[in-house]
Amino acid sequence: MKKIVLLSIFISIHWVAYNQIINGTILDKNTKAIIYSASVFFDGTSVGTLSDEKGNFRLDISKFPIRPLTISTIGYYSVSLTDYPKDKPVIIYLVPKTYELNEIVVKGKSHWMKRSDNLTIFRIEFLGATGNAINCIITNEKDIRFKSSADDDTLTAFSNNPLHIDNKALGYNITYFLDKFEYCKSSQSFIFEGEIFYKEDSAYSNTQKA
């Protein structure tokens, strides 16, 4: 009888442990092609993994059972899962990003002045104007593209690559997958959407320990 009870307990523990692992495959929604090296992580944390050469991933979710799981990669819109099966593999389809590149290209000095103005707007609205925000640096601003509406009232920003941000104040390297950014000049309102992944800055960590 004891053996049966112990066996039942073992099976229960094994089942619970298994249920804390999520397995899945990431594919292109249009072509069904495998997506390699996509980031799979809990939004707003430093816990995650990458899909392998077959598009598969495996992640322990035991510490974050109710936090949304985010899947992001270059050239695709991010997907956030709030309810996903833990007893069988999941298939996740990512939608490729498409942009209407109908912006007017102005050559010469005026073009660079315009871009500089757009970057200033983007930094203020995206990073903020607090003391902490001032210590944040977007290290790949060259990847940010801008498009203005026909009346020049709405500014749209996008990037094929994730934005890499150094937060010197908090000691984090941040990867932000920007899905949408729009700023309305007349109302001074803005909206942006995306997913964020943190990684502790090793240089900052070593300084704190010293």
C-alpha atoms as one frame of an Amber mdcrd trajectory, in Angstrom:
protein
   0.000   0.000   0.000   2.848   2.375   0.882   4.477   1.697  -2.478   1.259
   2.640  -4.272   0.962   5.874  -2.284   4.593   6.790  -2.896   4.215   6.017
  -6.591   1.124   8.247  -6.778   2.990  11.082  -5.059   5.909  10.693  -7.471
   3.606  10.775 -10.488   1.853  13.874  -9.121   5.141  15.701  -8.529   6.397
  14.710 -11.968   3.157  15.933 -13.566   3.303  19.274 -11.736   6.956  19.744
 -12.740   6.132  18.895 -16.349   3.263  21.374 -16.289   5.705  24.157 -15.396
   7.488  23.824 -18.750   6.089  25.332 -21.927   7.219  23.980 -25.290   6.457
  25.493 -28.639   7.348  26.246 -32.233   7.479  29.691 -33.857   6.466  30.122
 -37.498   5.890  32.873 -40.054   2.124  33.361 -40.317   2.195  33.942 -44.079
   4.735  31.387 -45.271   4.715  28.961 -42.309   8.521  29.142 -42.403  10.480
  28.391 -39.243  11.601  31.464 -37.305  15.030  30.952 -35.804  16.462  32.856
 -32.818  13.190  34.525 -31.821  13.131  35.852 -28.260  10.692  34.158 -25.893
  10.487  35.924 -22.547   8.301  37.179 -19.739   7.560  40.812 -20.512   9.352
  43.228 -18.208  11.803  40.631 -16.872  15.229  39.228 -17.723  13.943  35.650
 -17.974  13.731  34.154 -21.431  15.146  31.948 -24.135  15.578  31.758 -27.940
  13.992  29.506 -30.528  16.418  26.989 -32.055  17.184  26.226 -35.705  13.899
  24.315 -35.960  11.901  27.162 -34.452  11.392  25.265 -31.197  11.739  26.628
 -27.671  11.421  25.344 -24.112  10.951  27.586 -21.079  10.413  27.037 -17.361
   7.397  29.096 -16.295   7.271  27.994 -12.649   8.282  31.407 -11.279   5.981
  33.376 -13.584   2.768  31.329 -13.871   0.463  34.315 -14.484   2.778  36.742
 -16.291   2.230  37.165 -20.067   4.715  35.361 -22.287   6.093  37.470 -25.132
   7.520  36.316 -28.461   9.474  38.889 -30.482  12.027  38.977 -33.244  13.386
  41.296 -35.920  10.948  42.113 -38.703   7.821  40.762 -36.983   5.113  42.117
 -34.717   5.377  40.834 -31.164   2.890  38.365 -29.733   1.920  38.278 -26.065
   0.291  35.141 -24.652  -1.759  35.428 -21.472  -3.465  32.057 -21.675  -1.514
  29.162 -23.080  -1.678  25.366 -22.630   1.020  23.881 -20.416   0.309  20.241
 -21.177   1.081  20.236 -24.900   3.333  22.103 -27.373   2.029  25.375 -28.767
   2.456  26.768 -32.267   2.940  30.520 -32.442   2.576  32.474 -35.678   4.268
  35.861 -36.067   3.059  38.458 -38.556   5.757  40.223 -40.647   5.985  43.976
 -40.205   5.083  46.073 -43.230   5.669  49.782 -43.602   4.453  52.290 -46.144
   7.670  54.022 -47.080   6.012  56.963 -48.788   7.855  59.606 -46.824   9.302
  62.532 -48.767  13.074  62.326 -48.761  14.670  65.755 -48.506  18.357  65.822
 -49.269  20.928  68.088 -47.733  21.041  69.961 -44.471  17.272  70.336 -44.100
  16.884  66.539 -44.097  19.287  66.090 -41.206  17.710  68.957 -39.279  14.305
  67.358 -39.746  15.608  63.983 -38.561  17.257  65.635 -35.565  13.932  67.259
 -34.625  12.130  63.932 -35.005  14.690  62.149 -32.829  14.275  64.792 -30.138
  10.501  64.252 -30.124  10.965  60.495 -30.065  13.426  60.557 -27.147  11.202
  62.811 -25.025   7.987  60.878 -25.657   9.498  57.390 -25.644  12.042  57.700
 -22.828  10.431  60.526 -20.865  11.971  63.610 -19.280  12.649  62.394 -15.739
  16.081  62.216 -14.154  16.132  58.494 -14.796  15.158  58.964 -18.451  18.018
  61.421 -19.007  20.409  58.604 -18.103  18.928  56.339 -20.792  20.680  56.153
 -24.164  19.316  54.481 -27.310  22.510  53.043 -28.763  21.110  52.227 -32.210
  19.158  55.375 -33.091  20.332  54.980 -36.681  17.828  52.122 -37.029  14.861
  54.374 -36.258  12.927  55.564 -39.309  10.339  58.328 -39.403   7.301  59.089
 -41.516   5.084  62.171 -41.347   1.427  62.392 -42.293   0.342  64.439 -45.298
  -0.480  67.432 -43.068   2.750  66.948 -41.090   0.741  66.661 -37.868   1.366
  63.001 -37.048   4.846  61.561 -36.681   5.276  57.795 -36.998   8.445  56.006
 -35.931   9.446  52.426 -36.609  12.471  50.165 -36.621  13.134  46.789 -38.197
  15.598  46.073 -35.410  14.808  46.101 -31.687  15.897  49.245 -29.853  18.838
  48.800 -27.490  18.738  51.110 -24.481  21.386  51.555 -21.802  19.838  52.630
 -18.517  22.842  53.940 -16.616  20.790  54.955 -13.587  19.384  51.495 -12.865
  22.182  49.451 -14.420  20.140  47.660 -17.079  20.516  46.994 -20.789  17.046
  47.070 -22.296  15.874  45.494 -25.535  12.627  47.019 -26.773  10.718  45.531
 -29.709   8.901  48.585 -31.049   5.620  47.690 -32.735   4.054  51.147 -32.944
   4.868  54.785 -32.226   2.718  57.773 -33.184   2.938  61.361 -31.993   0.291
  63.992 -32.761   1.798  67.484 -32.771  -1.452  69.456 -32.541  -2.725  67.623
 -29.447   0.761  66.777 -28.131  -0.423  63.237 -27.521   1.364  60.005 -28.307
   0.988  56.249 -28.279   3.539  53.490 -28.520   3.368  49.726 -28.226   5.988
  47.031 -27.904   7.611  44.474 -25.655  10.519  44.943 -23.263  13.300  42.622
 -22.123  15.814  43.499 -19.391  19.390  42.399 -18.936  21.581  43.511 -16.052
  24.553  45.648 -17.106  27.621  43.636 -16.048  29.775  46.760 -15.794  27.254
  48.379 -13.449  26.947  45.182 -11.403  30.711  44.911 -10.950  30.874  48.577
  -9.884  28.188  48.024  -7.257  30.012  44.974  -5.870  33.303  46.863  -5.701
